[in-house]
Amino acid sequence: MAKLPTTILCACGEHFVASYLSGIGLVVALTRSGVPATDLIVTSEGGGRSVSLQIKTGGIYSHVTSKRKPGNNAWVWRIGSKAADNSDDSHWYAFVFVGDWPQGDAIPEILFVPSKVVARVVNDPAIQDGWFWMPEAEAEQYRGRRGCEKLVRVLTKK
């Protein structure tokens, strides 16, 4: 199968995250195309607090592996320089690694990362401008269920 066009790959990531969050009982709304910085609005079933999510989807090149130094493995996504200024408790990012899914057997992986963390990384002068880069070991706290639990805590904080 040919490489997916970027718009389809992005839509795939957005719908995957929406499905994941809906599956754990959250209320998820996809925004209209063209809404800046927000792809999904998420709230608990009871309403109240909400979180805006910006989804960044990457294929096989979003996971960098080093056979000689596995400690150098990292996650990488093109994010744009505006992320440096978008730091708010109620704004998060979902970084989706689709790899070669659905052709391959591995399902996509999601990192749920607060925008404050993303802004810190993007503002790091050692990181190339417009990229989000995180070592695999550091990313574990935001991966899958662990990262999602942090997001849920924001929604249910009293």
DRENPA-3360 file (N, C-alpha, C; in nm, 2 decimals, always signed):
BEGIN
1 = MAKLPTTI = +0.08/-0.12/+0.00/+0.00/+0.00/+0.00/+0.09/+0.12/+0.00 ~ +0.05/+0.23/-0.07/+0.12/+0.35/-0.08/+0.12/+0.43/+0.05 ~ +0.21/+0.52/+0.06/+0.22/+0.61/+0.18/+0.09/+0.69/+0.18 ~ +0.03/+0.71/+0.30/-0.09/+0.79/+0.32/-0.06/+0.93/+0.30 ~ -0.15/+1.01/+0.24/-0.13/+1.15/+0.23/-0.14/+1.21/+0.37 ~ -0.07/+1.32/+0.39/-0.06/+1.38/+0.53/-0.20/+1.41/+0.59 ~ -0.29/+1.46/+0.51/-0.42/+1.49/+0.57/-0.50/+1.37/+0.61 ~ -0.48/+1.26/+0.54/-0.55/+1.14/+0.58/-0.48/+1.08/+0.71;
9 = LCACGEHF = -0.34/+1.09/+0.71/-0.27/+1.04/+0.83/-0.31/+1.12/+0.95 ~ -0.32/+1.25/+0.94/-0.36/+1.34/+1.05/-0.51/+1.30/+1.10 ~ -0.60/+1.28/+1.00/-0.73/+1.25/+1.04/-0.74/+1.11/+1.11 ~ -0.65/+1.02/+1.07/-0.64/+0.89/+1.13/-0.60/+0.90/+1.28 ~ -0.50/+0.99/+1.30/-0.46/+1.01/+1.44/-0.57/+1.07/+1.53 ~ -0.64/+1.17/+1.47/-0.74/+1.24/+1.54/-0.86/+1.14/+1.58 ~ -0.90/+1.06/+1.49/-1.01/+0.97/+1.51/-0.96/+0.86/+1.61 ~ -0.84/+0.82/+1.60/-0.78/+0.71/+1.69/-0.79/+0.76/+1.83;
17 = VASYLSGI = -0.74/+0.89/+1.85/-0.74/+0.94/+1.99/-0.88/+0.96/+2.04 ~ -0.97/+1.01/+1.95/-1.11/+1.03/+1.99/-1.17/+0.90/+2.03 ~ -1.14/+0.79/+1.96/-1.19/+0.66/+1.99/-1.14/+0.61/+2.13 ~ -1.01/+0.63/+2.15/-0.94/+0.59/+2.27/-1.01/+0.65/+2.39 ~ -1.02/+0.79/+2.39/-1.08/+0.86/+2.50/-1.22/+0.83/+2.52 ~ -1.30/+0.81/+2.41/-1.44/+0.77/+2.43/-1.45/+0.64/+2.49 ~ -1.36/+0.55/+2.46/-1.36/+0.41/+2.51/-1.34/+0.41/+2.66 ~ -1.28/+0.51/+2.72/-1.26/+0.51/+2.87/-1.36/+0.60/+2.93;
25 = GLVVALTR = -1.46/+0.64/+2.86/-1.58/+0.71/+2.92/-1.57/+0.86/+2.91 ~ -1.48/+0.92/+2.84/-1.48/+1.06/+2.83/-1.57/+1.11/+2.71 ~ -1.61/+1.23/+2.72/-1.69/+1.29/+2.61/-1.59/+1.37/+2.52 ~ -1.60/+1.33/+2.39/-1.50/+1.39/+2.29/-1.57/+1.45/+2.18 ~ -1.53/+1.57/+2.14/-1.59/+1.64/+2.02/-1.47/+1.67/+1.93 ~ -1.49/+1.64/+1.80/-1.39/+1.68/+1.70/-1.43/+1.82/+1.66 ~ -1.33/+1.91/+1.65/-1.35/+2.04/+1.60/-1.36/+2.04/+1.45 ~ -1.41/+2.15/+1.40/-1.41/+2.17/+1.25/-1.27/+2.19/+1.20;
33 = SGVPATDL = -1.25/+2.15/+1.08/-1.12/+2.17/+1.01/-1.09/+2.31/+1.01 ~ -0.96/+2.34/+1.04/-0.91/+2.48/+1.03/-0.91/+2.55/+1.17 ~ -0.96/+2.49/+1.27/-0.96/+2.55/+1.40/-0.81/+2.55/+1.45 ~ -0.75/+2.66/+1.48/-0.61/+2.66/+1.52/-0.59/+2.60/+1.66 ~ -0.49/+2.52/+1.67/-0.44/+2.46/+1.79/-0.53/+2.37/+1.86 ~ -0.65/+2.34/+1.81/-0.74/+2.24/+1.88/-0.80/+2.15/+1.78 ~ -0.78/+2.02/+1.80/-0.84/+1.92/+1.72/-0.96/+1.85/+1.79 ~ -0.94/+1.83/+1.92/-1.05/+1.77/+2.00/-1.08/+1.85/+2.13;
41 = IVTSEGGG = -1.20/+1.85/+2.17/-1.24/+1.90/+2.30/-1.28/+1.78/+2.38 ~ -1.23/+1.77/+2.50/-1.25/+1.66/+2.59/-1.31/+1.70/+2.72 ~ -1.41/+1.63/+2.77/-1.46/+1.66/+2.91/-1.51/+1.53/+2.97 ~ -1.53/+1.53/+3.10/-1.59/+1.41/+3.16/-1.73/+1.40/+3.13 ~ -1.79/+1.28/+3.16/-1.93/+1.26/+3.13/-2.02/+1.36/+3.21 ~ -1.98/+1.41/+3.32/-2.06/+1.50/+3.40/-2.04/+1.65/+3.36 ~ -1.95/+1.67/+3.26/-1.92/+1.81/+3.22/-1.83/+1.88/+3.32 ~ -1.84/+2.01/+3.32/-1.75/+2.09/+3.40/-1.63/+2.13/+3.33;
49 = RSVSLQIK = -1.51/+2.08/+3.37/-1.38/+2.12/+3.31/-1.37/+2.05/+3.17 ~ -1.30/+2.12/+3.09/-1.27/+2.06/+2.96/-1.12/+2.09/+2.92 ~ -1.07/+2.01/+2.83/-0.94/+2.02/+2.79/-0.94/+2.02/+2.63 ~ -0.86/+2.11/+2.58/-0.84/+2.11/+2.43/-0.72/+2.02/+2.40 ~ -0.73/+1.95/+2.30/-0.62/+1.86/+2.25/-0.58/+1.89/+2.11 ~ -0.45/+1.91/+2.09/-0.40/+1.92/+1.96/-0.33/+1.78/+1.93 ~ -0.37/+1.72/+1.82/-0.32/+1.59/+1.78/-0.20/+1.61/+1.68 ~ -0.09/+1.54/+1.70/+0.02/+1.54/+1.61/+0.04/+1.39/+1.58;
57 = TGGIYSHV = +0.03/+1.35/+1.45/+0.04/+1.21/+1.41/+0.16/+1.19/+1.33 ~ +0.24/+1.09/+1.36/+0.36/+1.06/+1.28/+0.36/+0.91/+1.24 ~ +0.43/+0.88/+1.14/+0.45/+0.75/+1.09/+0.58/+0.69/+1.14 ~ +0.64/+0.61/+1.06/+0.76/+0.53/+1.10/+0.88/+0.62/+1.14 ~ +0.88/+0.74/+1.10/+1.00/+0.83/+1.13/+0.98/+0.90/+1.27 ~ +0.87/+0.88/+1.33/+0.85/+0.95/+1.46/+0.91/+0.88/+1.58 ~ +0.96/+0.76/+1.56/+1.03/+0.69/+1.66/+1.17/+0.66/+1.62 ~ +1.27/+0.73/+1.68/+1.41/+0.71/+1.64/+1.47/+0.61/+1.73;
65 = TSKRKPGN = +1.53/+0.51/+1.67/+1.60/+0.41/+1.75/+1.75/+0.40/+1.72 ~ +1.82/+0.37/+1.83/+1.97/+0.35/+1.81/+2.00/+0.21/+1.86 ~ +2.04/+0.13/+1.77/+2.08/-0.01/+1.80/+2.20/-0.01/+1.89 ~ +2.29/+0.08/+1.87/+2.42/+0.08/+1.95/+2.40/+0.14/+2.09 ~ +2.31/+0.24/+2.10/+2.28/+0.31/+2.23/+2.13/+0.32/+2.25 ~ +2.07/+0.21/+2.30/+1.92/+0.22/+2.31/+1.88/+0.33/+2.41 ~ +1.96/+0.38/+2.49/+1.93/+0.50/+2.58/+1.91/+0.62/+2.50 ~ +1.95/+0.62/+2.37/+1.93/+0.74/+2.29/+1.80/+0.73/+2.21;
73 = NAWVWRIG = +1.72/+0.63/+2.22/+1.59/+0.62/+2.15/+1.50/+0.74/+2.19 ~ +1.43/+0.79/+2.09/+1.35/+0.91/+2.12/+1.22/+0.91/+2.03 ~ +1.13/+0.99/+2.07/+1.01/+1.02/+2.00/+1.02/+1.16/+1.94 ~ +0.99/+1.18/+1.81/+1.01/+1.30/+1.74/+0.88/+1.34/+1.65 ~ +0.83/+1.46/+1.67/+0.72/+1.51/+1.58/+0.75/+1.65/+1.54 ~ +0.71/+1.68/+1.42/+0.71/+1.82/+1.37/+0.59/+1.89/+1.44 ~ +0.62/+2.00/+1.50/+0.51/+2.06/+1.58/+0.49/+2.21/+1.54 ~ +0.59/+2.28/+1.49/+0.57/+2.42/+1.46/+0.62/+2.50/+1.58;
81 = SKAADNSD = +0.66/+2.62/+1.55/+0.71/+2.71/+1.66/+0.60/+2.78/+1.74 ~ +0.48/+2.78/+1.70/+0.37/+2.84/+1.78/+0.35/+2.76/+1.91 ~ +0.39/+2.64/+1.92/+0.37/+2.56/+2.04/+0.45/+2.62/+2.16 ~ +0.55/+2.69/+2.13/+0.63/+2.76/+2.23/+0.55/+2.86/+2.31 ~ +0.45/+2.91/+2.25/+0.37/+3.01/+2.32/+0.23/+2.96/+2.37 ~ +0.20/+2.84/+2.34/+0.07/+2.78/+2.37/+0.09/+2.69/+2.50 ~ +0.09/+2.75/+2.61/+0.12/+2.68/+2.74/+0.01/+2.71/+2.84 ~ -0.08/+2.61/+2.86/-0.20/+2.63/+2.95/-0.23/+2.50/+3.01;
89 = DSHWYAFV = -0.28/+2.50/+3.13/-0.32/+2.38/+3.20/-0.43/+2.30/+3.13 ~ -0.51/+2.38/+3.06/-0.63/+2.31/+2.99/-0.60/+2.28/+2.84 ~ -0.47/+2.29/+2.80/-0.44/+2.25/+2.66/-0.33/+2.15/+2.67 ~ -0.36/+2.04/+2.59/-0.27/+1.92/+2.59/-0.24/+1.88/+2.45 ~ -0.14/+1.80/+2.43/-0.11/+1.74/+2.30/-0.12/+1.59/+2.31 ~ -0.17/+1.53/+2.20/-0.17/+1.38/+2.19/-0.08/+1.35/+2.07 ~ +0.04/+1.29/+2.10/+0.13/+1.26/+1.99/+0.10/+1.11/+1.96 ~ +0.06/+1.09/+1.83/+0.02/+0.95/+1.79/+0.13/+0.90/+1.70;
97 = FVGDWPQG = +0.18/+0.78/+1.73/+0.27/+0.71/+1.65/+0.20/+0.59/+1.58 ~ +0.17/+0.61/+1.45/+0.09/+0.50/+1.38/+0.19/+0.40/+1.33 ~ +0.31/+0.43/+1.31/+0.41/+0.34/+1.26/+0.36/+0.29/+1.12 ~ +0.35/+0.16/+1.10/+0.30/+0.11/+0.97/+0.16/+0.06/+0.98 ~ +0.09/+0.10/+1.09/-0.05/+0.06/+1.11/-0.14/+0.12/+1.00 ~ -0.24/+0.06/+0.94/-0.29/-0.08/+0.98/-0.23/-0.19/+0.90 ~ -0.13/-0.17/+0.82/-0.07/-0.28/+0.74/+0.01/-0.37/+0.84 ~ +0.07/-0.32/+0.94/+0.14/-0.40/+1.04/+0.05/-0.44/+1.15;
105 = DAIPEILF = +0.11/-0.52/+1.24/+0.03/-0.57/+1.35/+0.02/-0.48/+1.47 ~ +0.12/-0.39/+1.49/+0.12/-0.31/+1.61/+0.02/-0.19/+1.60 ~ -0.06/-0.18/+1.70/-0.16/-0.07/+1.70/-0.09/+0.07/+1.73 ~ -0.15/+0.18/+1.70/-0.08/+0.31/+1.73/-0.06/+0.33/+1.88 ~ +0.04/+0.41/+1.91/+0.07/+0.45/+2.04/+0.04/+0.60/+2.06 ~ +0.00/+0.64/+2.18/-0.03/+0.78/+2.21/+0.05/+0.82/+2.33 ~ +0.10/+0.94/+2.31/+0.16/+1.01/+2.43/+0.07/+1.13/+2.46 ~ +0.02/+1.14/+2.58/-0.07/+1.25/+2.62/+0.03/+1.35/+2.70;
113 = VPSKVVAR = +0.06/+1.46/+2.65/+0.16/+1.55/+2.71/+0.10/+1.69/+2.73 ~ +0.11/+1.74/+2.85/+0.06/+1.88/+2.88/+0.14/+1.98/+2.79 ~ +0.07/+2.09/+2.76/+0.13/+2.19/+2.67/+0.24/+2.26/+2.74 ~ +0.24/+2.26/+2.87/+0.36/+2.33/+2.94/+0.49/+2.25/+2.92 ~ +0.47/+2.12/+2.91/+0.59/+2.03/+2.89/+0.64/+2.05/+2.74 ~ +0.54/+2.05/+2.65/+0.57/+2.07/+2.51/+0.64/+2.21/+2.49 ~ +0.59/+2.31/+2.55/+0.65/+2.45/+2.54/+0.79/+2.45/+2.59 ~ +0.81/+2.38/+2.70/+0.95/+2.37/+2.76/+1.04/+2.31/+2.66;
121 = VVNDPAIQ = +1.00/+2.20/+2.60/+1.09/+2.12/+2.50/+1.11/+2.21/+2.38 ~ +1.00/+2.27/+2.33/+1.02/+2.35/+2.20/+1.10/+2.47/+2.23 ~ +1.10/+2.53/+2.35/+1.19/+2.64/+2.38/+1.33/+2.61/+2.41 ~ +1.36/+2.48/+2.42/+1.50/+2.44/+2.45/+1.59/+2.47/+2.33 ~ +1.69/+2.55/+2.35/+1.78/+2.59/+2.24/+1.85/+2.47/+2.18 ~ +1.86/+2.36/+2.25/+1.93/+2.24/+2.19/+1.84/+2.16/+2.09 ~ +1.71/+2.19/+2.09/+1.62/+2.12/+2.00/+1.60/+2.21/+1.88 ~ +1.60/+2.14/+1.77/+1.57/+2.21/+1.64/+1.44/+2.28/+1.64;
129 = DGWFWMPE = +1.44/+2.41/+1.60/+1.31/+2.49/+1.60/+1.20/+2.42/+1.53 ~ +1.08/+2.41/+1.60/+0.96/+2.36/+1.54/+0.95/+2.21/+1.55 ~ +1.03/+2.15/+1.64/+1.02/+2.00/+1.66/+1.00/+1.97/+1.80 ~ +0.92/+1.87/+1.83/+0.91/+1.81/+1.97/+0.99/+1.69/+1.97 ~ +1.08/+1.68/+2.07/+1.17/+1.57/+2.08/+1.17/+1.53/+2.23 ~ +1.15/+1.40/+2.25/+1.15/+1.35/+2.39/+1.22/+1.21/+2.40 ~ +1.32/+1.19/+2.49/+1.38/+1.06/+2.50/+1.27/+0.96/+2.54 ~ +1.29/+0.84/+2.49/+1.19/+0.73/+2.52/+1.17/+0.71/+2.67;
137 = AEAEQYRG = +1.28/+0.71/+2.75/+1.26/+0.69/+2.89/+1.18/+0.80/+2.96 ~ +1.19/+0.92/+2.92/+1.11/+1.03/+2.97/+0.97/+1.03/+2.93 ~ +0.95/+0.98/+2.80/+0.82/+0.97/+2.74/+0.73/+0.87/+2.81 ~ +0.78/+0.77/+2.88/+0.71/+0.66/+2.94/+0.60/+0.71/+3.03 ~ +0.62/+0.82/+3.10/+0.52/+0.88/+3.19/+0.40/+0.94/+3.12 ~ +0.41/+0.96/+2.99/+0.30/+1.02/+2.91/+0.24/+0.92/+2.82 ~ +0.29/+0.80/+2.81/+0.25/+0.70/+2.71/+0.13/+0.62/+2.76 ~ +0.03/+0.62/+2.66/-0.09/+0.53/+2.68/-0.17/+0.57/+2.81;
145 = RRGCEKLV = -0.20/+0.47/+2.88/-0.28/+0.48/+3.00/-0.22/+0.58/+3.10 ~ -0.09/+0.57/+3.12/-0.03/+0.66/+3.22/-0.05/+0.81/+3.19 ~ -0.03/+0.84/+3.06/-0.05/+0.98/+3.02/-0.19/+1.02/+3.02 ~ -0.28/+0.92/+2.99/-0.42/+0.95/+2.99/-0.48/+0.98/+3.13 ~ -0.42/+0.90/+3.23/-0.46/+0.92/+3.36/-0.43/+1.07/+3.41 ~ -0.32/+1.12/+3.37/-0.28/+1.26/+3.40/-0.38/+1.36/+3.34 ~ -0.42/+1.33/+3.22/-0.52/+1.41/+3.15/-0.66/+1.40/+3.23 ~ -0.70/+1.29/+3.27/-0.82/+1.27/+3.34/-0.82/+1.34/+3.47;
153 = RVLTKK = -0.71/+1.34/+3.54/-0.69/+1.41/+3.67/-0.72/+1.56/+3.65 ~ -0.68/+1.62/+3.54/-0.71/+1.76/+3.51/-0.86/+1.78/+3.49 ~ -0.92/+1.69/+3.43/-1.07/+1.70/+3.41/-1.15/+1.69/+3.53 ~ -1.10/+1.61/+3.63/-1.17/+1.58/+3.75/-1.12/+1.65/+3.87 ~ -1.03/+1.74/+3.85/-0.97/+1.82/+3.96/-1.08/+1.91/+4.02 ~ -1.09/+1.92/+4.15/-1.19/+2.00/+4.21/-1.13/+2.13/+4.27;
% end
